[in-house]
């Protein structure tokens, strides 16, 4: 990291999901003059969803991108300085903390709110890379449009997989839901929706071991009851392959300084967004392996901003 400081701020927020924007709203209203860097995916994961039905205050629902734009406008209204840019390195060895943006600019900040969220996981089979952008996707709502009247598969058995399968079923001719266990982990309401959608076929106890196709995905190699005596190889013909097997927290650049769990979620002091480094707070999915909801992320962003304000006032800054 370069030693030359380009800018000094009181409150730096990294990330632009519900946690980051809510922190920006609260920090602005508390006169902390926050600077927020939006990161790789401005607006965060909700910009890749369609309808959000469970964010309080929207009785008719709202689209993910609209919700994020509303949050951003609310933060701008109170003076938050929202910028494009990605945090690429950190030095949290002593306050004020140094954050490098886009590998060049160094910002020195009294308080840091980490709201970098989480990123979709892949299975780890080589074919996922081979067919990247050629039939493999981790976002049904981004790419589903390309599969109208086609056949697709979704991998995973959680709420995300069910949601994506239901969404794709509205576009595609046929959807396979590939589930490695003999049951779905998703909530009952999502399971019911899947089972009541005629063009979704759930393939329980199936694992994907490869994809095939000439100029793009034309099918998947599956194994039914892998490792069991009655193990069976099954090939399905598909045009698109969607991953929905969970997420990895975006915490890598903070790991030298902050404690994380075995998956990479930043550990915070229970019931608070405080990390083990004073003045550094973590909010939203990067620190939440349990709830991972927009509203809980927003709530923790609020807490982080309140903590930052209290920390600065205790330090007399
Ligand atoms: P989850 O961690 O809940 O589920 C991941 C799914 O992927 C599991 O079924 C898991 O299988 C499967 N999986 C993981 N790794 C592999 C692998 N290598 N091969 C095959 N399958 C694999 O993640 P989600 O993203 O679904 O949900 C995250 C959180 O967000 C949850 O708390 C969920 O409730 C919430 N959510 C809520 C929504 C809503 O309320 N509308 C919508 C979307 C998400 P296994 O079960 O065998 O471990």
py3Dmol code that shows the C-alpha trace and the ligand (Angstrom):
import py3Dmol

protein = """\
ATOM      1  CA  UNK A   1       0.000   0.000   0.000  1.00  0.00           C
ATOM      2  CA  UNK A   2       1.224   3.484  -0.854  1.00  0.00           C
ATOM      3  CA  UNK A   3       1.917   5.699   2.175  1.00  0.00           C
ATOM      4  CA  UNK A   4       0.708   8.925   0.604  1.00  0.00           C
ATOM      5  CA  UNK A   5      -2.689   9.920   1.991  1.00  0.00           C
ATOM      6  CA  UNK A   6      -4.944  11.490  -0.610  1.00  0.00           C
ATOM      7  CA  UNK A   7      -7.875  12.324   1.631  1.00  0.00           C
ATOM      8  CA  UNK A   8      -8.894  12.301   5.299  1.00  0.00           C
ATOM      9  CA  UNK A   9     -12.458  11.510   6.334  1.00  0.00           C
ATOM     10  CA  UNK A  10     -14.335  10.861   9.584  1.00  0.00           C
ATOM     11  CA  UNK A  11     -16.472   7.994   8.373  1.00  0.00           C
ATOM     12  CA  UNK A  12     -15.799   5.712   5.429  1.00  0.00           C
ATOM     13  CA  UNK A  13     -18.437   3.209   4.334  1.00  0.00           C
ATOM     14  CA  UNK A  14     -17.533   0.421   1.934  1.00  0.00           C
ATOM     15  CA  UNK A  15     -20.420  -1.201   0.109  1.00  0.00           C
ATOM     16  CA  UNK A  16     -23.743  -0.095  -1.328  1.00  0.00           C
ATOM     17  CA  UNK A  17     -26.305  -2.701  -0.317  1.00  0.00           C
ATOM     18  CA  UNK A  18     -29.021  -2.029   2.271  1.00  0.00           C
ATOM     19  CA  UNK A  19     -26.389  -2.013   5.060  1.00  0.00           C
ATOM     20  CA  UNK A  20     -24.089   0.519   3.374  1.00  0.00           C
ATOM     21  CA  UNK A  21     -26.830   2.925   2.294  1.00  0.00           C
ATOM     22  CA  UNK A  22     -28.612   2.774   5.651  1.00  0.00           C
ATOM     23  CA  UNK A  23     -25.320   3.471   7.405  1.00  0.00           C
ATOM     24  CA  UNK A  24     -24.860   6.438   5.034  1.00  0.00           C
ATOM     25  CA  UNK A  25     -28.343   7.805   5.852  1.00  0.00           C
ATOM     26  CA  UNK A  26     -27.697   7.656   9.604  1.00  0.00           C
ATOM     27  CA  UNK A  27     -24.092   8.869   9.417  1.00  0.00           C
ATOM     28  CA  UNK A  28     -25.088  11.843   7.227  1.00  0.00           C
ATOM     29  CA  UNK A  29     -27.888  12.842   9.559  1.00  0.00           C
ATOM     30  CA  UNK A  30     -25.399  12.648  12.461  1.00  0.00           C
ATOM     31  CA  UNK A  31     -23.082  15.072  10.609  1.00  0.00           C
ATOM     32  CA  UNK A  32     -20.277  12.534  10.133  1.00  0.00           C
ATOM     33  CA  UNK A  33     -19.906  13.592   6.453  1.00  0.00           C
ATOM     34  CA  UNK A  34     -19.632   9.963   5.345  1.00  0.00           C
ATOM     35  CA  UNK A  35     -17.937   8.916   2.129  1.00  0.00           C
ATOM     36  CA  UNK A  36     -19.337   5.707   0.639  1.00  0.00           C
ATOM     37  CA  UNK A  37     -17.642   3.607  -2.041  1.00  0.00           C
ATOM     38  CA  UNK A  38     -20.132   1.521  -3.961  1.00  0.00           C
ATOM     39  CA  UNK A  39     -17.913  -1.452  -4.755  1.00  0.00           C
ATOM     40  CA  UNK A  40     -18.067  -3.953  -7.613  1.00  0.00           C
ATOM     41  CA  UNK A  41     -21.872  -4.184  -7.738  1.00  0.00           C
ATOM     42  CA  UNK A  42     -23.459  -0.791  -7.007  1.00  0.00           C
ATOM     43  CA  UNK A  43     -26.674  -1.404  -5.113  1.00  0.00           C
ATOM     44  CA  UNK A  44     -25.528  -4.859  -4.040  1.00  0.00           C
ATOM     45  CA  UNK A  45     -27.244  -8.201  -4.418  1.00  0.00           C
ATOM     46  CA  UNK A  46     -30.774  -6.782  -4.460  1.00  0.00           C
ATOM     47  CA  UNK A  47     -30.096  -5.220  -7.847  1.00  0.00           C
ATOM     48  CA  UNK A  48     -30.112  -8.773  -9.212  1.00  0.00           C
ATOM     49  CA  UNK A  49     -33.523  -9.687  -7.782  1.00  0.00           C
ATOM     50  CA  UNK A  50     -36.968  -8.911  -9.128  1.00  0.00           C
ATOM     51  CA  UNK A  51     -39.736  -8.397  -6.628  1.00  0.00           C
ATOM     52  CA  UNK A  52     -38.952  -7.765  -2.960  1.00  0.00           C
ATOM     53  CA  UNK A  53     -42.089  -8.594  -0.978  1.00  0.00           C
ATOM     54  CA  UNK A  54     -40.751  -8.629   2.559  1.00  0.00           C
ATOM     55  CA  UNK A  55     -39.121  -5.224   3.041  1.00  0.00           C
ATOM     56  CA  UNK A  56     -41.399  -3.362   5.483  1.00  0.00           C
ATOM     57  CA  UNK A  57     -43.067  -0.258   4.113  1.00  0.00           C
ATOM     58  CA  UNK A  58     -43.866  -1.602   0.645  1.00  0.00           C
ATOM     59  CA  UNK A  59     -47.249  -3.343   0.961  1.00  0.00           C
ATOM     60  CA  UNK A  60     -47.429  -3.989  -2.770  1.00  0.00           C
ATOM     61  CA  UNK A  61     -43.751  -5.045  -3.021  1.00  0.00           C
ATOM     62  CA  UNK A  62     -40.988  -3.212  -4.871  1.00  0.00           C
ATOM     63  CA  UNK A  63     -38.306  -4.308  -7.315  1.00  0.00           C
ATOM     64  CA  UNK A  64     -34.791  -4.780  -5.925  1.00  0.00           C
ATOM     65  CA  UNK A  65     -33.215  -2.091  -8.161  1.00  0.00           C
ATOM     66  CA  UNK A  66     -35.954   0.436  -7.242  1.00  0.00           C
ATOM     67  CA  UNK A  67     -35.517  -0.237  -3.531  1.00  0.00           C
ATOM     68  CA  UNK A  68     -31.767   0.295  -3.787  1.00  0.00           C
ATOM     69  CA  UNK A  69     -32.208   3.492  -5.795  1.00  0.00           C
ATOM     70  CA  UNK A  70     -34.623   4.786  -3.129  1.00  0.00           C
ATOM     71  CA  UNK A  71     -32.093   4.035  -0.376  1.00  0.00           C
ATOM     72  CA  UNK A  72     -29.334   5.737  -2.362  1.00  0.00           C
ATOM     73  CA  UNK A  73     -31.449   8.852  -2.985  1.00  0.00           C
ATOM     74  CA  UNK A  74     -32.316   8.995   0.716  1.00  0.00           C
ATOM     75  CA  UNK A  75     -28.596   8.917   1.616  1.00  0.00           C
ATOM     76  CA  UNK A  76     -27.808  11.586  -1.018  1.00  0.00           C
ATOM     77  CA  UNK A  77     -30.578  13.798   0.344  1.00  0.00           C
ATOM     78  CA  UNK A  78     -28.719  14.098   3.654  1.00  0.00           C
ATOM     79  CA  UNK A  79     -25.384  14.780   1.988  1.00  0.00           C
ATOM     80  CA  UNK A  80     -23.659  11.388   1.824  1.00  0.00           C
ATOM     81  CA  UNK A  81     -20.751  11.457  -0.633  1.00  0.00           C
ATOM     82  CA  UNK A  82     -21.401   8.364  -2.770  1.00  0.00           C
ATOM     83  CA  UNK A  83     -18.657   7.360  -5.187  1.00  0.00           C
ATOM     84  CA  UNK A  84     -17.752   4.649  -7.679  1.00  0.00           C
ATOM     85  CA  UNK A  85     -14.723   2.686  -6.557  1.00  0.00           C
ATOM     86  CA  UNK A  86     -13.532  -0.537  -4.996  1.00  0.00           C
ATOM     87  CA  UNK A  87     -11.546  -0.907  -1.776  1.00  0.00           C
ATOM     88  CA  UNK A  88      -8.496  -2.953  -2.764  1.00  0.00           C
ATOM     89  CA  UNK A  89      -6.298  -2.899   0.361  1.00  0.00           C
ATOM     90  CA  UNK A  90      -6.554  -1.976   4.016  1.00  0.00           C
ATOM     91  CA  UNK A  91      -4.283  -1.066   6.892  1.00  0.00           C
ATOM     92  CA  UNK A  92      -6.203  -1.317  10.155  1.00  0.00           C
ATOM     93  CA  UNK A  93      -3.095  -1.584  12.338  1.00  0.00           C
ATOM     94  CA  UNK A  94      -3.783   1.736  14.068  1.00  0.00           C
ATOM     95  CA  UNK A  95      -6.305   4.574  13.875  1.00  0.00           C
ATOM     96  CA  UNK A  96      -6.777   6.491  11.669  1.00  0.00           C
ATOM     97  CA  UNK A  97      -7.236   3.552   9.291  1.00  0.00           C
ATOM     98  CA  UNK A  98      -5.953   3.529   5.728  1.00  0.00           C
ATOM     99  CA  UNK A  99      -8.029   2.184   2.873  1.00  0.00           C
ATOM    100  CA  UNK A 100      -6.763   2.002  -0.699  1.00  0.00           C
ATOM    101  CA  UNK A 101      -9.339   2.614  -3.412  1.00  0.00           C
ATOM    102  CA  UNK A 102      -8.885   1.116  -6.893  1.00  0.00           C
ATOM    103  CA  UNK A 103      -5.258   0.284  -6.089  1.00  0.00           C
ATOM    104  CA  UNK A 104      -4.177   3.931  -6.076  1.00  0.00           C
ATOM    105  CA  UNK A 105      -5.972   6.448  -3.883  1.00  0.00           C
ATOM    106  CA  UNK A 106      -5.445   6.124  -0.105  1.00  0.00           C
ATOM    107  CA  UNK A 107      -8.129   7.381   2.267  1.00  0.00           C
ATOM    108  CA  UNK A 108      -7.468   7.851   5.955  1.00  0.00           C
ATOM    109  CA  UNK A 109     -10.550   7.442   8.108  1.00  0.00           C
ATOM    110  CA  UNK A 110     -11.368   7.721  11.807  1.00  0.00           C
ATOM    111  CA  UNK A 111     -14.190   5.174  11.513  1.00  0.00           C
ATOM    112  CA  UNK A 112     -14.799   2.424   8.993  1.00  0.00           C
ATOM    113  CA  UNK A 113     -18.091   0.675   8.242  1.00  0.00           C
ATOM    114  CA  UNK A 114     -17.593  -2.524   6.271  1.00  0.00           C
ATOM    115  CA  UNK A 115     -20.730  -3.395   4.316  1.00  0.00           C
ATOM    116  CA  UNK A 116     -19.196  -5.358   1.466  1.00  0.00           C
ATOM    117  CA  UNK A 117     -21.828  -8.100   1.408  1.00  0.00           C
ATOM    118  CA  UNK A 118     -21.419 -11.558  -0.029  1.00  0.00           C
ATOM    119  CA  UNK A 119     -20.913 -13.091  -3.488  1.00  0.00           C
ATOM    120  CA  UNK A 120     -22.525 -16.122  -5.113  1.00  0.00           C
ATOM    121  CA  UNK A 121     -20.678 -19.439  -4.757  1.00  0.00           C
ATOM    122  CA  UNK A 122     -19.846 -21.827  -7.595  1.00  0.00           C
ATOM    123  CA  UNK A 123     -19.620 -25.629  -7.460  1.00  0.00           C
ATOM    124  CA  UNK A 124     -15.927 -25.653  -8.349  1.00  0.00           C
ATOM    125  CA  UNK A 125     -16.155 -27.808 -11.473  1.00  0.00           C
ATOM    126  CA  UNK A 126     -13.978 -26.692 -14.429  1.00  0.00           C
ATOM    127  CA  UNK A 127     -16.955 -26.559 -16.826  1.00  0.00           C
ATOM    128  CA  UNK A 128     -18.420 -23.607 -14.913  1.00  0.00           C
ATOM    129  CA  UNK A 129     -15.504 -21.511 -16.155  1.00  0.00           C
ATOM    130  CA  UNK A 130     -15.465 -23.092 -19.594  1.00  0.00           C
ATOM    131  CA  UNK A 131     -19.096 -22.065 -20.157  1.00  0.00           C
ATOM    132  CA  UNK A 132     -19.025 -18.752 -18.252  1.00  0.00           C
ATOM    133  CA  UNK A 133     -21.260 -16.368 -20.190  1.00  0.00           C
ATOM    134  CA  UNK A 134     -22.194 -19.267 -22.495  1.00  0.00           C
ATOM    135  CA  UNK A 135     -25.004 -20.783 -20.457  1.00  0.00           C
ATOM    136  CA  UNK A 136     -23.691 -20.645 -16.884  1.00  0.00           C
ATOM    137  CA  UNK A 137     -25.049 -17.926 -14.596  1.00  0.00           C
ATOM    138  CA  UNK A 138     -25.366 -17.180 -10.884  1.00  0.00           C
ATOM    139  CA  UNK A 139     -28.234 -14.743 -11.364  1.00  0.00           C
ATOM    140  CA  UNK A 140     -31.549 -15.872 -12.802  1.00  0.00           C
ATOM    141  CA  UNK A 141     -33.060 -12.426 -12.744  1.00  0.00           C
ATOM    142  CA  UNK A 142     -30.111 -10.995 -14.671  1.00  0.00           C
ATOM    143  CA  UNK A 143     -29.935 -13.691 -17.334  1.00  0.00           C
ATOM    144  CA  UNK A 144     -33.280 -15.500 -17.279  1.00  0.00           C
ATOM    145  CA  UNK A 145     -34.538 -13.386 -20.163  1.00  0.00           C
ATOM    146  CA  UNK A 146     -32.176 -15.232 -22.527  1.00  0.00           C
ATOM    147  CA  UNK A 147     -33.861 -18.550 -21.770  1.00  0.00           C
ATOM    148  CA  UNK A 148     -37.441 -17.841 -22.767  1.00  0.00           C
ATOM    149  CA  UNK A 149     -39.125 -21.071 -23.906  1.00  0.00           C
ATOM    150  CA  UNK A 150     -35.876 -22.991 -23.305  1.00  0.00           C
ATOM    151  CA  UNK A 151     -34.849 -25.610 -20.736  1.00  0.00           C
ATOM    152  CA  UNK A 152     -32.746 -24.626 -17.730  1.00  0.00           C
ATOM    153  CA  UNK A 153     -31.427 -26.124 -14.513  1.00  0.00           C
ATOM    154  CA  UNK A 154     -30.994 -24.467 -11.125  1.00  0.00           C
ATOM    155  CA  UNK A 155     -28.641 -25.998  -8.544  1.00  0.00           C
ATOM    156  CA  UNK A 156     -29.392 -25.687  -4.831  1.00  0.00           C
ATOM    157  CA  UNK A 157     -32.102 -26.462  -2.326  1.00  0.00           C
ATOM    158  CA  UNK A 158     -32.390 -23.213  -0.338  1.00  0.00           C
ATOM    159  CA  UNK A 159     -34.709 -20.213  -0.657  1.00  0.00           C
ATOM    160  CA  UNK A 160     -32.563 -18.656  -3.367  1.00  0.00           C
ATOM    161  CA  UNK A 161     -32.677 -21.784  -5.538  1.00  0.00           C
ATOM    162  CA  UNK A 162     -36.454 -22.049  -5.138  1.00  0.00           C
ATOM    163  CA  UNK A 163     -36.947 -18.368  -5.870  1.00  0.00           C
ATOM    164  CA  UNK A 164     -34.793 -18.580  -8.981  1.00  0.00           C
ATOM    165  CA  UNK A 165     -36.501 -21.764 -10.172  1.00  0.00           C
ATOM    166  CA  UNK A 166     -39.931 -20.126  -9.787  1.00  0.00           C
ATOM    167  CA  UNK A 167     -38.764 -17.005 -11.588  1.00  0.00           C
ATOM    168  CA  UNK A 168     -37.254 -19.019 -14.439  1.00  0.00           C
ATOM    169  CA  UNK A 169     -40.377 -21.201 -14.663  1.00  0.00           C
ATOM    170  CA  UNK A 170     -42.229 -18.072 -15.761  1.00  0.00           C
ATOM    171  CA  UNK A 171     -39.899 -17.695 -18.729  1.00  0.00           C
ATOM    172  CA  UNK A 172     -38.530 -21.115 -19.615  1.00  0.00           C
ATOM    173  CA  UNK A 173     -40.342 -24.151 -20.973  1.00  0.00           C
ATOM    174  CA  UNK A 174     -38.897 -26.483 -18.323  1.00  0.00           C
ATOM    175  CA  UNK A 175     -36.848 -25.997 -15.160  1.00  0.00           C
ATOM    176  CA  UNK A 176     -34.910 -28.722 -13.368  1.00  0.00           C
ATOM    177  CA  UNK A 177     -34.064 -28.033  -9.730  1.00  0.00           C
ATOM    178  CA  UNK A 178     -30.970 -30.075  -8.885  1.00  0.00           C
ATOM    179  CA  UNK A 179     -30.826 -30.800  -5.140  1.00  0.00           C
ATOM    180  CA  UNK A 180     -28.055 -32.856  -3.565  1.00  0.00           C
ATOM    181  CA  UNK A 181     -30.072 -33.958  -0.523  1.00  0.00           C
ATOM    182  CA  UNK A 182     -33.389 -35.858  -0.456  1.00  0.00           C
ATOM    183  CA  UNK A 183     -35.145 -32.687   0.765  1.00  0.00           C
ATOM    184  CA  UNK A 184     -35.216 -28.920   0.252  1.00  0.00           C
ATOM    185  CA  UNK A 185     -33.704 -26.629   2.843  1.00  0.00           C
ATOM    186  CA  UNK A 186     -35.946 -23.747   1.723  1.00  0.00           C
ATOM    187  CA  UNK A 187     -38.820 -22.341   3.795  1.00  0.00           C
ATOM    188  CA  UNK A 188     -42.162 -24.156   3.589  1.00  0.00           C
ATOM    189  CA  UNK A 189     -43.825 -21.395   1.565  1.00  0.00           C
ATOM    190  CA  UNK A 190     -41.083 -21.518  -1.082  1.00  0.00           C
ATOM    191  CA  UNK A 191     -41.178 -25.310  -1.198  1.00  0.00           C
ATOM    192  CA  UNK A 192     -44.933 -25.236  -1.758  1.00  0.00           C
ATOM    193  CA  UNK A 193     -44.529 -22.760  -4.596  1.00  0.00           C
ATOM    194  CA  UNK A 194     -41.921 -25.000  -6.240  1.00  0.00           C
ATOM    195  CA  UNK A 195     -44.051 -28.124  -5.906  1.00  0.00           C
ATOM    196  CA  UNK A 196     -47.084 -26.267  -7.250  1.00  0.00           C
ATOM    197  CA  UNK A 197     -45.297 -25.021 -10.364  1.00  0.00           C
ATOM    198  CA  UNK A 198     -45.981 -27.598 -13.078  1.00  0.00           C
ATOM    199  CA  UNK A 199     -42.885 -26.929 -15.203  1.00  0.00           C
ATOM    200  CA  UNK A 200     -40.396 -27.334 -12.327  1.00  0.00           C
ATOM    201  CA  UNK A 201     -39.042 -30.851 -11.885  1.00  0.00           C
ATOM    202  CA  UNK A 202     -37.094 -31.388  -8.665  1.00  0.00           C
ATOM    203  CA  UNK A 203     -34.227 -33.853  -9.010  1.00  0.00           C
ATOM    204  CA  UNK A 204     -33.506 -34.867  -5.414  1.00  0.00           C
ATOM    205  CA  UNK A 205     -30.198 -36.555  -4.538  1.00  0.00           C
ATOM    206  CA  UNK A 206     -28.491 -35.416  -7.738  1.00  0.00           C
ATOM    207  CA  UNK A 207     -25.011 -33.885  -8.022  1.00  0.00           C
ATOM    208  CA  UNK A 208     -23.660 -32.084 -11.069  1.00  0.00           C
ATOM    209  CA  UNK A 209     -20.270 -33.342 -12.199  1.00  0.00           C
ATOM    210  CA  UNK A 210     -19.956 -31.621 -15.581  1.00  0.00           C
ATOM    211  CA  UNK A 211     -21.538 -29.709 -18.415  1.00  0.00           C
ATOM    212  CA  UNK A 212     -21.415 -30.401 -22.124  1.00  0.00           C
ATOM    213  CA  UNK A 213     -22.111 -28.618 -25.401  1.00  0.00           C
ATOM    214  CA  UNK A 214     -20.411 -27.423 -28.573  1.00  0.00           C
ATOM    215  CA  UNK A 215     -20.745 -23.631 -28.487  1.00  0.00           C
ATOM    216  CA  UNK A 216     -22.468 -23.267 -25.155  1.00  0.00           C
ATOM    217  CA  UNK A 217     -24.263 -25.368 -22.565  1.00  0.00           C
ATOM    218  CA  UNK A 218     -26.353 -28.120 -24.152  1.00  0.00           C
ATOM    219  CA  UNK A 219     -26.596 -30.392 -21.136  1.00  0.00           C
ATOM    220  CA  UNK A 220     -25.364 -31.434 -17.702  1.00  0.00           C
ATOM    221  CA  UNK A 221     -23.831 -34.663 -16.460  1.00  0.00           C
ATOM    222  CA  UNK A 222     -25.451 -35.592 -13.158  1.00  0.00           C
ATOM    223  CA  UNK A 223     -24.960 -38.421 -10.711  1.00  0.00           C
ATOM    224  CA  UNK A 224     -27.946 -39.701  -8.766  1.00  0.00           C
ATOM    225  CA  UNK A 225     -27.251 -40.951  -5.200  1.00  0.00           C
ATOM    226  CA  UNK A 226     -23.542 -40.322  -5.605  1.00  0.00           C
ATOM    227  CA  UNK A 227     -21.367 -42.689  -3.560  1.00  0.00           C
ATOM    228  CA  UNK A 228     -24.241 -45.105  -2.841  1.00  0.00           C
ATOM    229  CA  UNK A 229     -24.357 -48.714  -4.144  1.00  0.00           C
ATOM    230  CA  UNK A 230     -27.192 -47.778  -6.525  1.00  0.00           C
ATOM    231  CA  UNK A 231     -25.385 -44.669  -7.843  1.00  0.00           C
ATOM    232  CA  UNK A 232     -26.547 -43.795 -11.345  1.00  0.00           C
ATOM    233  CA  UNK A 233     -25.268 -41.439 -14.072  1.00  0.00           C
ATOM    234  CA  UNK A 234     -27.928 -39.190 -15.588  1.00  0.00           C
ATOM    235  CA  UNK A 235     -27.543 -36.659 -18.410  1.00  0.00           C
ATOM    236  CA  UNK A 236     -30.085 -33.881 -18.888  1.00  0.00           C
ATOM    237  CA  UNK A 237     -30.427 -31.643 -21.944  1.00  0.00           C
ATOM    238  CA  UNK A 238     -30.458 -27.970 -20.890  1.00  0.00           C
ATOM    239  CA  UNK A 239     -29.704 -24.566 -22.410  1.00  0.00           C
ATOM    240  CA  UNK A 240     -28.832 -22.765 -19.197  1.00  0.00           C
ATOM    241  CA  UNK A 241     -27.273 -23.709 -15.847  1.00  0.00           C
ATOM    242  CA  UNK A 242     -27.934 -21.477 -12.839  1.00  0.00           C
ATOM    243  CA  UNK A 243     -26.016 -21.634  -9.553  1.00  0.00           C
ATOM    244  CA  UNK A 244     -27.951 -20.899  -6.358  1.00  0.00           C
ATOM    245  CA  UNK A 245     -25.879 -22.637  -3.691  1.00  0.00           C
ATOM    246  CA  UNK A 246     -25.189 -19.838  -1.286  1.00  0.00           C
ATOM    247  CA  UNK A 247     -22.710 -17.021  -0.919  1.00  0.00           C
ATOM    248  CA  UNK A 248     -19.184 -16.186   0.202  1.00  0.00           C
ATOM    249  CA  UNK A 249     -18.715 -13.089   2.383  1.00  0.00           C
ATOM    250  CA  UNK A 250     -16.526 -10.388   0.788  1.00  0.00           C
ATOM    251  CA  UNK A 251     -14.069 -10.078   3.647  1.00  0.00           C
ATOM    252  CA  UNK A 252     -10.698 -11.048   2.135  1.00  0.00           C
ATOM    253  CA  UNK A 253      -9.037  -7.612   2.343  1.00  0.00           C
ATOM    254  CA  UNK A 254      -9.938  -7.307   6.034  1.00  0.00           C
ATOM    255  CA  UNK A 255      -8.778 -10.742   7.132  1.00  0.00           C
ATOM    256  CA  UNK A 256      -5.251  -9.655   8.176  1.00  0.00           C
ATOM    257  CA  UNK A 257      -6.817  -7.366  10.773  1.00  0.00           C
ATOM    258  CA  UNK A 258     -10.210  -8.767  11.737  1.00  0.00           C
ATOM    259  CA  UNK A 259     -11.385 -12.076  13.091  1.00  0.00           C
ATOM    260  CA  UNK A 260     -13.538 -14.111  10.712  1.00  0.00           C
ATOM    261  CA  UNK A 261     -15.257 -17.484  11.060  1.00  0.00           C
ATOM    262  CA  UNK A 262     -14.276 -20.535   8.996  1.00  0.00           C
ATOM    263  CA  UNK A 263     -16.414 -19.392   6.042  1.00  0.00           C
ATOM    264  CA  UNK A 264     -15.100 -15.821   6.164  1.00  0.00           C
ATOM    265  CA  UNK A 265     -17.919 -13.959   7.923  1.00  0.00           C
ATOM    266  CA  UNK A 266     -16.477 -11.095   9.970  1.00  0.00           C
ATOM    267  CA  UNK A 267     -16.995 -11.754  13.671  1.00  0.00           C
ATOM    268  CA  UNK A 268     -18.589  -8.934  15.610  1.00  0.00           C
ATOM    269  CA  UNK A 269     -19.167  -8.476  19.320  1.00  0.00           C
ATOM    270  CA  UNK A 270     -22.553 -10.172  19.940  1.00  0.00           C
ATOM    271  CA  UNK A 271     -25.585  -7.939  19.348  1.00  0.00           C
ATOM    272  CA  UNK A 272     -23.401  -5.122  17.996  1.00  0.00           C
ATOM    273  CA  UNK A 273     -21.661  -4.339  14.685  1.00  0.00           C
ATOM    274  CA  UNK A 274     -18.370  -3.718  16.587  1.00  0.00           C
ATOM    275  CA  UNK A 275     -15.332  -5.658  15.436  1.00  0.00           C
ATOM    276  CA  UNK A 276     -12.258  -6.297  17.557  1.00  0.00           C
ATOM    277  CA  UNK A 277     -10.696  -3.110  16.107  1.00  0.00           C
ATOM    278  CA  UNK A 278     -12.064   0.077  17.776  1.00  0.00           C
ATOM    279  CA  UNK A 279     -13.868   2.334  15.318  1.00  0.00           C
ATOM    280  CA  UNK A 280     -14.231  -0.438  12.723  1.00  0.00           C
ATOM    281  CA  UNK A 281     -17.723  -1.867  12.280  1.00  0.00           C
ATOM    282  CA  UNK A 282     -19.144  -4.605  10.077  1.00  0.00           C
ATOM    283  CA  UNK A 283     -22.761  -4.570   8.881  1.00  0.00           C
ATOM    284  CA  UNK A 284     -24.945  -6.650   6.588  1.00  0.00           C
ATOM    285  CA  UNK A 285     -24.197  -9.972   4.918  1.00  0.00           C
ATOM    286  CA  UNK A 286     -20.406  -9.747   5.346  1.00  0.00           C
ATOM    287  CA  UNK A 287     -20.963 -10.317   9.062  1.00  0.00           C
ATOM    288  CA  UNK A 288     -24.239 -12.238   9.069  1.00  0.00           C
ATOM    289  CA  UNK A 289     -24.282 -15.988   8.446  1.00  0.00           C
ATOM    290  CA  UNK A 290     -27.736 -16.336  10.000  1.00  0.00           C
ATOM    291  CA  UNK A 291     -30.358 -13.913   8.697  1.00  0.00           C
ATOM    292  CA  UNK A 292     -28.976 -12.398   5.458  1.00  0.00           C
ATOM    293  CA  UNK A 293     -32.060 -10.331   4.752  1.00  0.00           C
ATOM    294  CA  UNK A 294     -32.256  -6.825   3.316  1.00  0.00           C
ATOM    295  CA  UNK A 295     -34.049  -5.576   6.414  1.00  0.00           C
ATOM    296  CA  UNK A 296     -31.567  -7.110   8.869  1.00  0.00           C
ATOM    297  CA  UNK A 297     -28.698  -5.703   6.781  1.00  0.00           C
ATOM    298  CA  UNK A 298     -30.338  -2.260   6.890  1.00  0.00           C
ATOM    299  CA  UNK A 299     -30.792  -2.581  10.657  1.00  0.00           C
ATOM    300  CA  UNK A 300     -27.156  -3.459  11.213  1.00  0.00           C
ATOM    301  CA  UNK A 301     -26.075  -0.563   8.951  1.00  0.00           C
ATOM    302  CA  UNK A 302     -28.093   1.749  11.202  1.00  0.00           C
ATOM    303  CA  UNK A 303     -26.413   0.295  14.299  1.00  0.00           C
ATOM    304  CA  UNK A 304     -22.955   0.691  12.732  1.00  0.00           C
ATOM    305  CA  UNK A 305     -23.541   4.383  12.006  1.00  0.00           C
ATOM    306  CA  UNK A 306     -24.811   5.008  15.546  1.00  0.00           C
ATOM    307  CA  UNK A 307     -21.732   3.200  16.908  1.00  0.00           C
ATOM    308  CA  UNK A 308     -19.444   5.282  14.675  1.00  0.00           C
ATOM    309  CA  UNK A 309     -21.050   8.491  15.902  1.00  0.00           C
ATOM    310  CA  UNK A 310     -20.660   7.443  19.565  1.00  0.00           C
ATOM    311  CA  UNK A 311     -17.070   6.324  19.019  1.00  0.00           C
ATOM    312  CA  UNK A 312     -16.120   9.662  17.451  1.00  0.00           C
ATOM    313  CA  UNK A 313     -17.771  11.640  20.188  1.00  0.00           C
ATOM    314  CA  UNK A 314     -16.056   9.545  22.899  1.00  0.00           C
ATOM    315  CA  UNK A 315     -12.722  10.153  21.151  1.00  0.00           C
ATOM    316  CA  UNK A 316     -13.529  13.877  20.953  1.00  0.00           C
ATOM    317  CA  UNK A 317     -13.173  13.819  17.137  1.00  0.00           C
TER     318      UNK A 317
END
"""
ligand_1 = """\
48
LIG
P -28.563 -21.542 1.675
O -27.248 -21.620 2.331
O -29.801 -21.444 2.509
O -28.785 -22.822 0.736
C -27.769 -23.254 -0.126
C -28.291 -24.481 -0.868
O -27.285 -24.865 -1.798
C -28.542 -25.669 0.053
O -29.651 -26.402 -0.393
C -27.252 -26.482 -0.111
O -27.445 -27.855 0.027
C -26.926 -26.208 -1.567
N -25.499 -26.398 -1.844
C -24.434 -25.790 -1.230
N -23.278 -26.204 -1.780
C -23.615 -27.094 -2.741
C -22.882 -27.868 -3.650
N -21.542 -27.815 -3.693
N -23.548 -28.685 -4.502
C -24.901 -28.757 -4.479
N -25.669 -28.031 -3.649
C -25.040 -27.216 -2.784
O -28.423 -20.322 0.667
P -29.530 -19.436 -0.038
O -28.755 -18.553 -0.920
O -30.600 -20.246 -0.625
O -30.177 -18.577 1.128
C -29.364 -17.759 1.959
C -30.233 -17.080 3.015
O -31.078 -16.103 2.402
C -31.142 -18.046 3.737
O -31.230 -17.667 5.077
C -32.453 -17.853 3.034
O -33.551 -18.183 3.850
C -32.428 -16.374 2.681
N -33.254 -16.083 1.514
C -34.548 -15.684 1.706
C -35.371 -15.406 0.656
C -36.758 -14.981 0.931
O -37.151 -14.963 2.083
N -37.527 -14.616 -0.050
C -34.916 -15.526 -0.737
C -33.541 -15.981 -0.842
C -32.771 -16.242 0.244
P -27.636 -28.552 1.474
O -29.026 -28.238 1.904
O -27.415 -29.970 1.127
O -26.577 -27.977 2.366
"""
view = py3Dmol.view(width=600, height=400)
view.addModel(protein, "pdb")
view.setStyle({"model": 0}, {"cartoon": {"style": "trace"}})
view.addModel(ligand_1, "xyz")
view.setStyle({"model": 1}, {"stick": {}})
view.zoomTo()
view.show()
